Amino acid sequence: IYRMRKGRLESLTKDHTVIAELKSMASMYEEDFASLKGKLTRAVGTEPLVKPSISSSDVLIGDIYFICSDGLSD
């Protein structure tokens, strides 16, 4: 989920992809990511139970929200 507020785009959630997890651990170099593109670590329908990510935030007049699947922003 992304939010546009006062001209600033902000990611409110994190991608559940192999690349996003490796980047957060800084365990690989950028050039090593190509073969992992599109590999999800969490998805509805792949396991009997999927732990959702839950958070809350104030909604202000003028906020725009964009909901997309993991990996859209590369």
Backbone as ProteinMPNN parsed JSONL, in Angstrom:
{"seq_chain_A": "IYRMRKGRLESLTKDHTVIAELKSMASMYEEDFASLKGKLTRAVGTEPLVKPSISSSDVLIGDIYFICSDGLSD", "coords_chain_A": {"N_chain_A": [[0.862, -1.176, 0.0], [0.601, 2.131, -0.93], [0.858, 5.613, -0.137], [-0.106, 8.798, -1.158], [0.628, 11.843, 0.0], [0.296, 15.208, 0.376], [1.843, 15.623, -1.943], [3.902, 13.83, -1.615], [5.04, 10.566, -2.064], [4.652, 7.602, -0.296], [5.62, 4.453, 0.973], [3.565, 2.284, 2.702], [3.551, -0.311, 3.438], [5.554, -3.332, 3.288], [7.177, -5.099, 0.637], [6.599, -8.559, 0.155], [8.769, -10.212, -0.876], [11.513, -12.191, -2.094], [13.689, -10.632, -2.868], [13.209, -8.153, -1.508], [13.456, -8.991, 1.163], [16.141, -9.87, 1.221], [17.442, -7.483, 0.597], [16.85, -6.032, 2.899], [18.391, -7.346, 4.73], [20.84, -6.905, 3.708], [22.41, -8.83, 2.365], [23.215, -9.513, -0.162], [24.523, -8.511, -3.376], [23.38, -5.935, -5.634], [23.471, -6.802, -8.357], [23.073, -9.507, -8.14], [20.397, -9.918, -7.828], [18.736, -10.279, -10.064], [17.959, -12.921, -10.886], [16.143, -13.563, -8.957], [13.914, -12.056, -9.18], [10.486, -11.371, -8.81], [9.9, -13.488, -7.114], [7.942, -14.536, -4.546], [7.541, -14.361, -0.956], [5.442, -14.567, 0.697], [2.059, -15.271, 0.256], [-1.427, -15.252, -0.502], [-3.218, -18.264, -0.497], [-1.137, -20.051, -0.864], [-0.418, -21.38, 1.389], [-2.06, -23.011, 4.177], [-2.643, -21.152, 6.242], [-2.052, -17.692, 6.328], [-0.122, -15.172, 7.625], [-1.294, -12.007, 8.182], [-0.198, -8.644, 7.435], [-0.622, -5.982, 9.555], [-1.52, -2.678, 10.23], [-2.059, 0.695, 11.377], [-3.11, 4.017, 10.518], [-3.462, 7.565, 10.465], [-5.963, 9.061, 8.443], [-5.95, 11.623, 6.194], [-7.645, 14.452, 4.784], [-7.462, 14.607, 1.326], [-5.501, 12.674, 1.048], [-4.258, 10.053, -1.003], [-4.577, 6.683, -1.813], [-2.862, 3.812, -2.946], [-3.196, 0.588, -3.824], [-1.469, -2.362, -4.36], [-0.055, -5.371, -5.831], [2.617, -7.355, -4.358], [5.946, -6.548, -5.317], [5.481, -4.814, -7.413], [6.807, -2.351, -7.497], [9.323, -3.127, -8.112]], "CA_chain_A": [[0.0, 0.0, 0.0], [1.313, 3.396, -1.006], [0.024, 6.78, 0.144], [0.347, 10.094, -1.634], [0.189, 12.873, 0.94], [0.937, 16.509, 0.144], [2.831, 15.498, -3.007], [4.971, 12.883, -1.253], [4.629, 9.166, -2.13], [5.254, 6.851, 0.806], [5.214, 3.056, 1.088], [3.061, 1.99, 4.04], [3.79, -1.731, 3.673], [6.766, -3.816, 2.631], [6.973, -6.209, -0.287], [6.946, -9.89, 0.643], [9.516, -10.853, -1.947], [12.864, -12.617, -1.726], [14.58, -9.48, -3.044], [13.001, -7.194, -0.418], [14.03, -9.545, 2.39], [17.595, -9.859, 1.113], [17.888, -6.086, 0.692], [16.761, -5.586, 4.295], [19.497, -7.985, 5.45], [22.063, -6.501, 3.007], [23.213, -10.039, 2.234], [23.578, -9.752, -1.554], [24.773, -7.335, -4.202], [22.287, -5.641, -6.563], [23.535, -7.588, -9.593], [22.659, -10.875, -7.838], [18.946, -9.951, -7.644], [17.991, -10.52, -11.313], [17.368, -14.265, -10.947], [15.156, -13.688, -7.887], [12.811, -11.127, -9.452], [9.159, -11.956, -8.854], [9.751, -14.612, -6.177], [7.243, -14.086, -3.343], [7.772, -15.115, 0.281], [4.144, -14.705, 1.367], [0.967, -15.053, -0.69], [-2.689, -15.914, -0.189], [-3.468, -19.474, -1.27], [0.015, -20.958, -0.939], [-0.363, -22.085, 2.673], [-3.382, -23.012, 4.825], [-2.777, -19.901, 6.983], [-1.097, -16.657, 5.972], [-0.14, -14.114, 8.634], [-1.431, -10.701, 7.525], [0.48, -7.466, 7.979], [-1.671, -5.073, 10.007], [-1.08, -1.43, 10.84], [-3.069, 1.748, 11.269], [-2.558, 5.333, 10.237], [-4.48, 8.595, 10.298], [-6.32, 9.411, 7.072], [-6.177, 13.058, 6.082], [-8.314, 14.905, 3.569], [-6.508, 14.773, 0.229], [-4.662, 11.483, 0.905], [-4.584, 9.111, -2.071], [-3.995, 5.375, -1.51], [-2.668, 2.927, -4.083], [-3.01, -0.783, -3.337], [-0.948, -3.176, -5.463], [0.555, -6.636, -5.422], [4.041, -7.282, -4.049], [6.866, -6.573, -6.427], [5.137, -3.847, -8.45], [7.809, -1.289, -7.564], [10.592, -3.763, -8.432]], "C_chain_A": [[0.903, 1.232, 0.0], [0.334, 4.519, -0.708], [0.694, 8.017, -0.436], [-0.248, 11.126, -0.688], [0.998, 14.136, 0.696], [2.078, 16.394, -0.862], [3.955, 14.517, -2.739], [4.414, 11.454, -1.266], [5.392, 8.368, -1.082], [4.723, 5.417, 0.802], [4.778, 2.795, 2.529], [3.273, 0.523, 4.419], [5.103, -2.123, 3.012], [6.403, -4.966, 1.699], [7.38, -7.511, 0.386], [7.57, -10.671, -0.51], [10.895, -11.244, -1.429], [13.815, -11.423, -1.808], [14.436, -8.475, -1.901], [13.606, -7.697, 0.885], [15.553, -9.533, 2.356], [18.148, -8.438, 1.205], [17.863, -5.611, 2.136], [17.876, -6.19, 5.134], [20.845, -7.6, 4.853], [22.992, -7.696, 2.802], [23.634, -10.348, 0.799], [23.865, -8.429, -2.246], [23.638, -7.173, -5.199], [22.297, -6.538, -7.802], [23.103, -9.039, -9.382], [21.14, -11.019, -7.772], [18.167, -10.397, -8.881], [17.294, -11.878, -11.331], [16.261, -14.464, -9.913], [13.921, -12.825, -8.121], [11.484, -11.88, -9.529], [8.927, -13.122, -7.908], [9.164, -14.095, -4.862], [7.577, -14.967, -2.15], [6.479, -15.308, 1.068], [3.053, -14.386, 0.356], [-0.266, -15.81, -0.238], [-2.845, -17.13, -1.094], [-2.31, -20.443, -1.358], [0.166, -21.817, 0.315], [-1.765, -22.062, 3.284], [-3.663, -21.713, 5.597], [-1.686, -18.942, 6.548], [-1.229, -15.547, 6.997], [-0.225, -12.749, 7.94], [-0.562, -9.641, 8.198], [-0.612, -6.461, 8.316], [-1.031, -3.833, 10.624], [-2.207, -0.414, 10.707], [-2.372, 3.089, 11.083], [-3.715, 6.32, 10.131], [-4.715, 8.843, 8.814], [-6.647, 10.9, 7.054], [-6.903, 13.375, 4.782], [-7.245, 15.15, 2.509], [-5.565, 13.588, 0.06], [-5.171, 10.633, -0.252], [-3.85, 7.813, -1.764], [-3.956, 4.519, -2.766], [-2.328, 1.545, -3.541], [-2.581, -1.644, -4.522], [-0.35, -4.476, -4.917], [2.044, -6.446, -5.149], [4.873, -7.335, -5.317], [6.581, -5.547, -7.499], [6.23, -2.799, -8.616], [9.2, -1.824, -7.814], [11.443, -3.888, -7.181]], "O_chain_A": [[1.827, 1.358, 0.804], [-0.861, 4.407, -0.983], [1.885, 8.255, -0.238], [-1.466, 11.267, -0.586], [2.225, 14.135, 0.797], [3.143, 16.981, -0.675], [4.868, 14.385, -3.553], [3.441, 11.157, -0.573], [6.618, 8.446, -0.992], [3.522, 5.194, 0.647], [5.534, 3.054, 3.466], [3.183, 0.164, 5.593], [5.692, -1.34, 2.267], [5.45, -5.706, 1.942], [8.381, -7.564, 1.099], [7.003, -11.628, -1.036], [11.379, -10.689, -0.443], [14.648, -11.226, -0.924], [15.441, -7.995, -1.377], [14.203, -6.922, 1.632], [16.189, -9.219, 3.362], [19.194, -8.212, 1.815], [18.749, -4.869, 2.56], [18.269, -5.611, 6.147], [21.886, -7.927, 5.422], [24.198, -7.602, 3.031], [24.333, -11.333, 0.56], [23.492, -7.363, -1.757], [22.997, -8.155, -5.574], [21.24, -6.986, -8.247], [22.798, -9.733, -10.352], [20.639, -12.14, -7.67], [17.032, -10.855, -8.748], [16.142, -11.968, -11.755], [15.516, -15.441, -9.992], [12.98, -12.868, -7.33], [11.37, -12.893, -10.221], [7.837, -13.694, -7.909], [9.802, -13.318, -4.151], [7.858, -16.156, -2.297], [6.425, -16.116, 1.996], [3.106, -13.359, -0.321], [-0.16, -16.889, 0.344], [-2.634, -17.046, -2.303], [-2.471, -21.55, -1.873], [0.812, -22.865, 0.282], [-2.571, -21.195, 2.949], [-4.795, -21.231, 5.603], [-0.526, -19.333, 6.412], [-2.325, -15.033, 7.219], [0.68, -12.379, 7.192], [-0.239, -9.741, 9.382], [-1.435, -6.125, 7.464], [-0.113, -3.934, 11.439], [-3.189, -0.648, 10.002], [-1.207, 3.264, 11.441], [-4.823, 5.944, 9.749], [-3.773, 8.836, 8.021], [-7.505, 11.373, 7.8], [-6.782, 12.644, 3.799], [-6.246, 15.82, 2.767], [-4.888, 13.491, -0.963], [-6.379, 10.509, -0.454], [-2.651, 7.824, -1.486], [-4.904, 4.506, -3.552], [-1.305, 1.357, -2.883], [-3.242, -1.658, -5.56], [-0.17, -4.644, -3.711], [2.659, -5.5, -5.64], [4.558, -8.059, -6.261], [7.375, -5.415, -8.429], [6.549, -2.402, -9.736], [10.171, -1.071, -7.741], [12.56, -4.403, -7.243]]}, "name": "protein", "num_of_chains": 1, "seq": "IYRMRKGRLESLTKDHTVIAELKSMASMYEEDFASLKGKLTRAVGTEPLVKPSISSSDVLIGDIYFICSDGLSD"}
